Amino acid sequence: MNSWIDLDALWKILVVGLLTGAGLPALFALALRLLNPPLPTGEPATGSATGSATGSATDRPTAGPAGYALAGLLLAVVLASIGWGISVIVNHR
């Protein structure tokens, strides 16, 4: 083993970096997807980029209580992770 490189610390840094660098954005994206479910296949969208809608706002499917609960849980995990990271940086001695 090389005395200059601590492989155990390097492994821990790699795992935490992957989890926070890719995992937290993935959880955030999943939460947003749960709050905004896709249209059923084959149905056209009821609006355009300019904001003129041909249908009513109720044509779009809603998430439902389970989707809102899971999205809230995922967003809470993301916020807790951010808070924990800030506390680790601030309280580091």
Backbone bond lengths (Angstrom), bond angles and torsions (degrees), N, CA, C in turn:
res aa  C-N    CA-C-N  psi(-1)  N-CA   C-N-CA  omega(-1)  CA-C   N-CA-C  phi
1 M - - - 1.455 - - 1.523 108.56 -
2 N 1.295 114.71 142.70 1.459 120.84 178.74 1.527 109.48 -78.75
3 S 1.316 116.54 134.77 1.462 119.52 -178.61 1.531 112.22 -77.66
4 W 1.304 117.75 -12.25 1.465 120.89 -179.80 1.524 112.48 -87.59
5 I 1.308 117.63 -26.22 1.464 122.06 -175.56 1.518 109.25 -114.81
6 D 1.305 116.54 121.49 1.465 122.11 175.43 1.529 107.33 -91.97
7 L 1.319 117.26 101.48 1.461 121.46 -175.43 1.522 112.52 -65.99
8 D 1.324 117.12 -31.87 1.461 119.90 177.88 1.528 110.90 -64.17
9 A 1.319 117.40 -44.85 1.463 120.97 177.96 1.521 110.98 -67.50
10 L 1.331 117.17 -38.05 1.459 120.83 179.24 1.522 111.05 -63.03
11 W 1.322 116.78 -40.59 1.459 121.64 178.58 1.535 110.77 -63.22
12 K 1.336 116.48 -44.38 1.466 120.33 179.33 1.520 111.60 -63.19
13 I 1.322 116.84 -41.48 1.462 120.68 178.92 1.522 110.70 -64.23
14 L 1.319 117.48 -40.25 1.455 121.38 179.24 1.528 111.64 -63.54
15 V 1.319 117.33 -45.31 1.465 121.15 -178.70 1.526 111.18 -65.85
16 V 1.323 117.62 -46.74 1.462 120.61 179.79 1.522 110.31 -65.11
17 G 1.319 117.60 -38.31 1.462 120.78 178.10 1.518 112.31 -63.77
18 L 1.324 116.86 -41.65 1.461 119.53 177.96 1.523 111.67 -67.12
19 L 1.334 116.68 -41.44 1.462 119.35 -179.70 1.517 111.99 -65.12
20 T 1.316 117.27 -44.15 1.464 119.54 -177.93 1.515 112.30 -81.70
21 G 1.312 117.42 -31.55 1.458 120.22 -177.74 1.510 113.66 -79.78
22 A 1.314 117.90 -30.83 1.460 121.38 179.81 1.523 112.37 -116.58
23 G 1.314 117.32 -32.01 1.461 120.74 -175.51 1.522 113.99 -72.70
24 L 1.327 117.34 -46.16 1.465 119.74 -179.13 1.525 112.57 -65.97
25 P 1.342 120.06 -43.78 1.468 118.04 174.61 1.527 113.08 -62.78
26 A 1.325 116.96 -33.09 1.464 119.80 177.59 1.529 110.60 -67.15
27 L 1.337 118.13 -40.77 1.462 120.93 177.12 1.526 111.28 -64.14
28 F 1.335 115.91 -40.69 1.464 120.49 178.34 1.526 110.66 -63.18
29 A 1.329 117.25 -44.31 1.464 121.23 178.84 1.526 111.12 -64.10
30 L 1.315 117.34 -38.81 1.467 120.49 177.98 1.522 111.01 -65.56
31 A 1.327 116.93 -39.25 1.462 120.19 177.96 1.524 110.73 -63.61
32 L 1.325 117.21 -42.55 1.465 119.78 178.05 1.524 111.51 -65.41
33 R 1.320 116.16 -36.28 1.466 120.02 178.30 1.531 110.90 -67.09
34 L 1.317 116.85 -36.34 1.465 119.93 177.83 1.526 111.46 -67.71
35 L 1.329 117.19 -32.09 1.460 120.50 178.75 1.520 112.62 -76.61
36 N 1.335 117.67 -20.52 1.449 121.89 -176.98 1.530 109.29 -132.37
37 P 1.342 118.00 80.56 1.466 120.26 -175.84 1.527 111.00 -67.04
38 P 1.332 116.81 154.97 1.469 120.12 -178.87 1.527 111.54 -72.28
39 L 1.328 114.87 160.12 1.447 120.33 174.34 1.513 109.22 -69.42
40 P 1.327 117.92 150.71 1.465 119.48 174.71 1.530 110.34 -60.19
41 T 1.306 116.87 148.72 1.457 122.07 -176.94 1.524 110.74 -61.51
42 G 1.314 115.35 134.02 1.458 120.70 176.50 1.511 114.64 93.31
43 E 1.321 119.14 -11.96 1.452 120.49 179.52 1.515 110.16 -91.59
44 P 1.324 117.95 135.40 1.467 119.82 178.93 1.515 111.18 -75.17
45 A 1.309 115.77 154.72 1.462 121.16 175.40 1.513 109.26 -69.71
46 T 1.338 117.32 149.03 1.463 121.13 -175.38 1.515 111.88 -105.45
47 G 1.296 117.68 43.29 1.458 120.06 179.39 1.503 110.02 -172.90
48 S 1.314 115.08 177.90 1.456 119.99 177.47 1.515 108.85 -136.61
49 A 1.313 115.41 177.38 1.460 119.89 -178.60 1.518 111.85 -68.79
50 T 1.328 117.68 -21.24 1.457 120.20 -178.67 1.518 111.99 -83.28
51 G 1.303 117.32 -10.31 1.452 119.99 175.81 1.513 114.31 99.97
52 S 1.326 119.86 -4.43 1.457 120.48 178.57 1.518 109.00 -84.42
53 A 1.298 116.45 116.83 1.462 121.68 -177.12 1.515 109.52 -101.22
54 T 1.328 115.24 140.20 1.453 120.20 176.92 1.518 111.72 -93.37
55 G 1.319 117.60 -17.37 1.452 121.88 178.44 1.503 110.37 -118.61
56 S 1.321 115.42 -178.81 1.460 118.72 179.05 1.522 110.15 -87.76
57 A 1.308 115.31 166.63 1.466 120.47 -179.28 1.518 111.70 -69.95
58 T 1.327 117.78 -17.20 1.461 120.40 -179.10 1.517 112.35 -82.95
59 D 1.340 118.66 -2.43 1.459 120.83 177.64 1.526 112.08 -70.91
60 R 1.307 117.28 -23.21 1.462 122.17 -177.47 1.531 109.42 -81.37
61 P 1.343 118.54 134.00 1.471 119.43 178.13 1.523 111.17 -68.06
62 T 1.321 115.44 149.73 1.467 120.54 179.50 1.523 109.48 -103.29
63 A 1.320 115.27 166.62 1.460 120.43 -174.56 1.521 112.74 -72.90
64 G 1.291 118.74 -37.45 1.453 121.38 -175.73 1.514 111.03 87.94
65 P 1.329 117.63 166.47 1.463 120.77 -175.40 1.527 113.64 -63.57
66 A 1.315 118.19 -37.84 1.465 119.96 -179.60 1.525 110.69 -67.83
67 G 1.318 117.01 -38.78 1.463 120.58 178.26 1.515 111.73 -65.14
68 Y 1.342 115.96 -42.43 1.465 119.66 178.24 1.533 111.40 -65.05
69 A 1.316 117.11 -39.96 1.468 120.39 -179.24 1.523 110.99 -66.62
70 L 1.332 117.10 -44.82 1.461 120.12 -179.87 1.528 111.05 -68.01
71 A 1.328 117.19 -39.33 1.463 120.34 177.41 1.528 110.57 -64.02
72 G 1.325 117.46 -40.70 1.456 120.68 177.20 1.516 111.75 -63.57
73 L 1.313 117.06 -39.58 1.459 121.09 177.64 1.531 111.08 -64.28
74 L 1.327 116.88 -44.14 1.457 120.37 179.37 1.521 111.61 -64.85
75 L 1.319 117.24 -41.32 1.459 120.65 178.19 1.531 110.78 -66.58
76 A 1.333 117.20 -34.89 1.469 120.23 176.46 1.530 110.85 -65.49
77 V 1.332 117.28 -38.34 1.467 120.96 177.59 1.525 110.01 -64.33
78 V 1.329 117.10 -42.23 1.463 120.44 179.48 1.530 110.25 -64.18
79 L 1.323 117.28 -45.69 1.468 120.42 179.76 1.524 111.80 -65.47
80 A 1.323 117.43 -38.98 1.462 120.48 177.89 1.529 110.67 -65.06
81 S 1.317 117.35 -38.28 1.458 120.64 178.05 1.519 111.51 -65.35
82 I 1.325 116.35 -40.64 1.459 120.26 177.53 1.529 110.20 -64.19
83 G 1.328 116.69 -44.94 1.461 120.52 178.08 1.509 112.57 -62.48
84 W 1.327 117.41 -41.12 1.452 120.93 178.00 1.527 110.87 -63.67
85 G 1.334 116.87 -42.68 1.460 120.33 178.84 1.516 112.20 -62.36
86 I 1.324 116.83 -41.41 1.467 120.11 177.91 1.523 110.50 -65.06
87 S 1.333 116.87 -41.76 1.472 119.19 -179.98 1.523 111.67 -66.05
88 V 1.319 118.13 -34.95 1.459 120.76 177.10 1.525 110.41 -65.80
89 I 1.316 116.95 -41.02 1.464 120.27 -179.76 1.524 110.67 -68.34
90 V 1.326 117.36 -43.00 1.472 121.15 -176.33 1.524 111.15 -70.48
91 N 1.321 117.46 -40.49 1.477 121.01 -174.85 1.518 113.71 -92.45
92 H 1.300 117.74 8.52 1.474 120.71 179.92 1.542 109.40 -68.81
93 R 1.321 116.18 129.48 1.470 119.87 -178.74 1.487 109.96 -118.67
